[in-house]
Every structure is written in structure tokens, then in C-alpha cells.
Amino acid sequence: MFYEIKNKRYYSFALDWVILIIVLILVGITAIIPPFERQFKLDDITISHPHKGDTVKMVPMVVISIIFAVIVFFGFNFNKFSKYNFHQAVIGSLFAVSISTLFAHVIKMFVGRYRPDFMSVCDVDFDKVQELYDTYDISSGISFGPRNLYNTTICRTPREDLYEERRSFPSGHSCFIFSIMTYVSLFIAGQINLMDKRSFIWKYFVVSIPYLIAIMVALSRVFDYRHHWQDVTIGSILGAFFGVITYYYYFPSLRSPRPDVPYQRYEGLCHNDDTEINEETLMV
């Protein structure tokens, strides 16, 4: 019986990873699809800020954040290590970031909002601007609409190099960091039994550390002129939302008797109390 349950668990784990890989593939596909191209005005000051680059680059942020999360998951399971508990914590965090990132990419693709530093990266060719302006000779009024609206054809920078400049909303950095840090924060809260009503202030400080990291990363996107404040706000909310719902998919409420133990898929194999049945043996 135990071997049958064990095989079912491994099958379900394999299915989880297959679904995760599919989501990651979709994330990669939506990352390279050209976003919707909006028209813009040359005097739009919201997209005329200087190009400063990224204080927090995406790849290092992703790698460091995942390593940080894994260290936290392992650290809290060090004395009571369970492959099942560790696996659920890891795959839950990966689902949180992948699903939230997929949603962010899809929104970016359809919205096509320009970044605050778009004009600097665009490098406007004013000869083309004058050429397009002169084509609208049906009105002598300077305020004639089409005369003041342009697209990336007036840029000296190749259009394919401007794809990222049209992916401002929502902030991908904010979405990613808030999804994983929300998950990690809730995980820590569950492991230290935050809601046990003992009122140890250090618990709230520890739980807040991941959020402080997330807030600093999100704010850097505004300071770098890579995102508008609305992009960062919505990206952060989106990431936090998926971090919360994914965590509570794998772990019980913080008010439950054992918030540190993930939901068990097969009660015949593991339990949430001290009467575990050969878990360590069967998980090897």
C-alpha cells in the first residue's frame, strides 16, 4: 500500500514540474512577442526622462532571490528536514513567480506602454518628424491631431531594440520580487508561528525583511526612470496576489495549529502531527 501511495505521489510531483515547465515556456514566449505599438507625442514629458540603466538587473535579481528563498526554506527545515516539506516550499515559490510573471508579460504585450526613458532610447530623427508632419497638409491648424502623433518609425534606434521600451506596464521586476518575497514572508510567518498570540516583536521584524527587500527593488525602478509609479504599483500588487494565493494553496492558514507543515497529498503516508508514518524512509 505504501509503495502504491509513494508512486502516486511521485507521479503527482512529476506532473507539477511538467506544468511548471510549460508555464516557464509560455513566459519565455510572451517575453519575445513584440508588444502593441502605441502612438506618442514628442512633448510627452512622462516618457522624456534620461536613460540611466538598471540599478537592479533582472537576471541577478532572479538568481539571488531564488537562492535566498531556498536558503530560507532549507534553514527552517534543517533540524526537522523533510523532503516533502522542502519540495512543497520550493515548487510553491517557483509557481508563484512563474505564474505572476506570465500574467505580467501578457499584460505588457497588450498594453504596450512606453517607459519613462523612451525618448532617450528612441533617439528621435527630426528629419523624419518633419517629413511626417508635412504630409498632413489638409489643415493649417497646428493642433491637428495626426500631426502630433508618431510611432517608433521616427526613431534612429532599430524598432526591435525598442521592444522593451514598450513594455513598461506592469513592472516585471516589481511583480517578480513581490511574488517571491510575499511567499517567503508567509513561509517564515508559518515556520515561526507568527499568529500564536505571544506578541514577540522580533517575529514581525523577521517577517517584514522580505518585504523591505521587495520595496527597495520596486522603488529602484522608479528612480531609474524605467517605470512609471503606476507600473510599479500594479506590478507589486500582482506579484503579492499570486504570492499569497500560491502560498495558501500549499500551506494552511497562519492561525492553524500547525502552520509550518504543508498540506499533505496522501494522508496514508504523512500527517500534520507527530505521528508521521515512515515519511523519511519512503521519501528516500
C-alpha positions as CSV (number, residue, x, y, z in Angstrom):
1,M,0.0,0.0,0.0
2,F,2.8,2.4,0.9
3,Y,4.6,1.8,-2.3
4,E,1.4,2.5,-4.2
5,I,0.9,5.8,-2.4
6,K,4.6,6.6,-2.9
7,N,4.3,6.0,-6.6
8,K,1.1,8.2,-6.8
9,R,3.0,11.0,-5.0
10,Y,6.0,10.8,-7.3
11,Y,3.6,10.9,-10.3
12,S,1.8,13.9,-9.0
13,F,5.2,15.6,-8.3
14,A,6.3,14.9,-11.9
15,L,3.0,16.4,-13.2
16,D,3.7,19.5,-11.1
17,W,7.1,20.0,-12.6
18,V,5.7,19.4,-16.1
19,I,3.1,22.1,-15.6
20,L,5.7,24.4,-14.2
21,I,8.0,23.9,-17.2
22,I,5.0,24.6,-19.5
23,V,4.3,27.9,-17.7
24,L,8.0,28.8,-18.0
25,I,8.0,28.1,-21.7
26,L,4.9,30.4,-22.0
27,V,6.8,33.0,-20.0
28,G,9.7,32.8,-22.5
29,I,7.4,33.1,-25.5
30,T,5.5,36.1,-24.2
31,A,8.8,37.8,-23.4
32,I,9.8,37.9,-27.0
33,I,6.5,38.7,-28.7
34,P,6.5,42.3,-29.9
35,P,4.2,44.4,-27.7
36,F,1.4,46.6,-29.0
37,E,2.8,49.8,-30.5
38,R,1.1,53.0,-29.3
39,Q,1.4,56.4,-30.8
40,F,3.0,59.1,-28.7
41,K,3.6,62.9,-28.7
42,L,7.1,64.4,-28.8
43,D,6.2,66.7,-25.9
44,D,5.1,64.0,-23.6
45,I,7.2,64.7,-20.5
46,T,6.3,61.3,-18.9
47,I,8.4,59.4,-21.4
48,S,11.2,62.0,-21.8
49,H,13.4,61.2,-18.8
50,P,17.1,60.3,-19.2
51,H,18.2,56.7,-19.7
52,K,20.0,55.6,-16.6
53,G,20.0,51.8,-17.0
54,D,19.0,49.3,-14.3
55,T,20.3,49.6,-10.8
56,V,18.8,46.1,-10.1
57,K,19.3,43.9,-13.2
58,M,16.7,41.2,-13.8
59,V,18.9,38.1,-14.1
60,P,21.0,38.7,-11.0
61,M,17.8,39.6,-9.1
62,V,16.1,36.4,-10.1
63,V,19.1,34.2,-9.2
64,I,19.8,35.9,-5.9
65,S,16.1,35.9,-4.9
66,I,15.7,32.2,-5.7
67,I,18.9,31.3,-3.8
68,F,17.7,33.4,-0.8
69,A,14.3,31.6,-0.8
70,V,15.9,28.2,-1.0
71,I,18.3,29.0,1.9
72,V,15.3,30.2,4.0
73,F,13.3,27.0,3.1
74,F,16.3,24.8,4.0
75,G,17.2,26.7,7.1
76,F,13.8,26.3,8.7
77,N,13.7,22.6,7.8
78,F,17.3,21.9,8.9
79,N,16.5,20.3,12.3
80,K,13.3,18.6,11.0
81,F,14.3,18.1,7.4
82,S,11.6,16.5,5.3
83,K,12.0,16.1,1.5
84,Y,8.2,16.6,1.1
85,N,8.0,19.8,3.1
86,F,11.1,21.2,1.3
87,H,9.8,20.2,-2.1
88,Q,6.4,21.9,-1.5
89,A,8.0,25.1,-0.3
90,V,10.3,25.3,-3.3
91,I,7.8,24.4,-6.0
92,G,5.3,26.7,-4.5
93,S,7.6,29.6,-4.7
94,L,8.5,28.7,-8.3
95,F,4.8,28.6,-9.3
96,A,4.2,32.0,-7.6
97,V,6.9,33.7,-9.6
98,S,6.3,31.9,-12.9
99,I,2.5,32.5,-13.0
100,S,2.8,36.1,-11.8
101,T,5.5,36.8,-14.5
102,L,3.3,35.1,-17.2
103,F,0.4,37.4,-16.3
104,A,2.7,40.4,-16.3
105,H,4.1,39.5,-19.7
106,V,0.7,39.1,-21.2
107,I,-0.4,42.5,-19.9
108,K,2.8,44.1,-21.1
109,M,2.2,42.6,-24.6
110,F,-1.3,44.0,-25.0
111,V,-0.8,47.4,-23.2
112,G,2.4,48.5,-24.9
113,R,3.1,51.4,-22.5
114,Y,6.3,53.4,-23.1
115,R,8.9,53.6,-20.4
116,P,9.8,56.9,-18.8
117,D,13.1,57.0,-20.6
118,F,11.7,56.1,-24.0
119,M,12.6,59.3,-25.8
120,S,16.3,59.0,-24.8
121,V,16.5,55.4,-26.1
122,C,14.5,56.2,-29.2
123,D,16.9,58.9,-30.4
124,V,14.4,60.8,-32.5
125,D,15.2,61.5,-36.2
126,F,13.8,65.0,-36.6
127,D,14.1,64.8,-40.4
128,K,11.5,62.0,-40.3
129,V,9.4,64.0,-37.9
130,Q,9.3,67.0,-40.3
131,E,8.6,64.7,-43.3
132,L,5.6,63.1,-41.5
133,Y,4.5,66.5,-40.2
134,D,4.4,67.9,-43.8
135,T,2.3,65.0,-45.1
136,Y,-0.7,66.3,-43.2
137,D,-1.5,69.4,-45.3
138,I,-5.3,69.1,-45.0
139,S,-5.3,71.5,-42.1
140,S,-3.3,74.7,-41.3
141,G,-4.1,74.2,-37.6
142,I,-1.1,73.3,-35.5
143,S,-3.3,71.3,-33.2
144,F,-4.5,68.9,-36.0
145,G,-4.3,65.5,-34.2
146,P,-2.4,63.2,-36.6
147,R,0.3,65.9,-37.0
148,N,1.3,65.5,-33.4
149,L,1.2,61.7,-33.1
150,Y,4.1,59.4,-34.0
151,N,5.3,55.9,-33.7
152,T,8.7,54.2,-33.5
153,T,9.4,54.8,-37.2
154,I,10.8,58.2,-36.2
155,C,13.4,56.6,-34.0
156,R,17.0,56.1,-35.1
157,T,17.2,53.1,-32.8
158,P,16.1,49.9,-34.6
159,R,12.5,49.1,-33.8
160,E,13.3,45.6,-32.5
161,D,15.7,47.2,-30.0
162,L,12.7,49.3,-28.7
163,Y,10.5,46.3,-27.8
164,E,11.5,46.5,-24.1
165,E,10.8,50.3,-24.2
166,R,7.2,49.4,-25.0
167,R,6.8,47.0,-22.0
168,S,6.5,49.4,-19.1
169,F,3.2,48.3,-17.7
170,P,3.3,46.5,-15.3
171,S,6.7,46.4,-13.8
172,G,8.2,42.9,-14.2
173,H,10.9,43.5,-11.6
174,S,8.2,44.5,-9.0
175,C,5.9,41.6,-10.0
176,F,8.7,39.1,-9.6
177,I,10.2,40.4,-6.4
178,F,6.9,40.8,-4.6
179,S,5.6,37.4,-5.6
180,I,8.7,35.5,-4.3
181,M,9.2,37.8,-1.2
182,T,5.5,37.6,-0.3
183,Y,5.7,33.8,-0.5
184,V,8.9,33.8,1.6
185,S,7.5,36.2,4.2
186,L,4.4,34.0,4.6
187,F,6.6,30.9,4.8
188,I,8.7,32.5,7.6
189,A,5.5,33.6,9.4
190,G,4.2,30.0,9.3
191,Q,7.5,28.5,10.5
192,I,7.8,30.8,13.5
193,N,4.1,30.6,14.2
194,L,3.6,34.3,13.9
195,M,-0.1,34.2,15.0
196,D,0.4,32.3,18.2
197,K,-0.6,35.4,20.2
198,R,2.7,35.6,22.2
199,S,3.5,39.1,20.8
200,F,7.2,38.7,20.2
201,I,8.1,41.8,18.2
202,W,11.1,40.1,16.7
203,K,8.7,37.9,14.7
204,Y,7.2,40.8,12.9
205,F,10.6,42.2,12.2
206,V,11.8,38.9,10.6
207,V,8.6,38.6,8.6
208,S,9.0,42.2,7.3
209,I,12.5,41.7,6.0
210,P,11.5,40.1,2.6
211,Y,9.0,43.0,2.1
212,L,11.7,45.6,2.7
213,I,13.8,43.9,0.0
214,A,10.9,43.9,-2.4
215,I,10.0,47.6,-1.7
216,M,13.6,48.7,-2.4
217,V,13.7,46.8,-5.7
218,A,10.4,48.3,-6.7
219,L,11.4,51.8,-5.9
220,S,14.6,51.5,-7.8
221,R,12.6,51.0,-11.0
222,V,11.0,54.5,-10.5
223,F,14.3,56.1,-9.5
224,D,16.0,54.6,-12.6
225,Y,13.2,56.0,-14.8
226,R,12.5,52.5,-16.1
227,H,8.9,52.5,-14.9
228,H,6.1,54.9,-14.0
229,W,4.8,54.7,-10.5
230,Q,1.6,53.1,-11.7
231,D,3.6,50.3,-13.3
232,V,5.4,49.6,-10.1
233,T,2.2,49.7,-8.0
234,I,0.2,47.3,-10.2
235,G,3.2,45.0,-10.7
236,S,3.7,44.9,-6.9
237,I,0.0,44.1,-6.3
238,L,0.0,41.5,-9.0
239,G,3.1,39.8,-7.5
240,A,1.8,39.9,-3.9
241,F,-1.5,38.5,-5.0
242,F,0.0,35.4,-6.7
243,G,2.5,35.0,-3.8
244,V,-0.4,34.9,-1.3
245,I,-2.8,32.6,-3.2
246,T,0.1,30.2,-4.2
247,Y,1.4,30.0,-0.6
248,Y,-2.1,29.2,0.8
249,Y,-2.5,26.6,-1.9
250,Y,0.4,24.6,-0.4
251,F,0.3,25.7,3.2
252,P,-2.5,26.1,5.8
253,S,-3.6,29.3,7.5
254,L,-1.2,31.1,9.8
255,R,-3.9,30.6,12.5
256,S,-4.0,26.8,12.1
257,P,-2.5,24.5,14.8
258,R,0.5,23.6,12.5
259,P,1.1,26.4,10.0
260,D,4.7,25.2,9.5
261,V,3.6,21.9,7.8
262,P,2.3,22.0,4.2
263,Y,-0.9,20.2,3.2
264,Q,-0.3,16.5,2.7
265,R,-1.4,14.9,-0.5
266,Y,-1.8,11.5,0.8
267,E,-2.9,11.2,4.5
268,G,-1.9,7.5,4.4
269,L,1.7,8.5,4.0
270,C,2.1,11.7,6.1
271,H,0.2,13.5,8.8
272,N,0.4,17.0,10.1
273,D,1.1,15.8,13.7
274,D,3.8,13.9,15.3
275,T,2.5,10.5,14.1
276,E,4.2,10.5,10.7
277,I,4.3,7.1,9.1
278,N,7.7,6.3,7.6
279,E,7.9,9.6,5.8
280,E,11.7,9.8,5.8
281,T,12.0,6.2,4.7
282,L,9.5,6.4,1.9
283,M,10.8,9.7,0.5
284,V,14.4,8.4,0.1
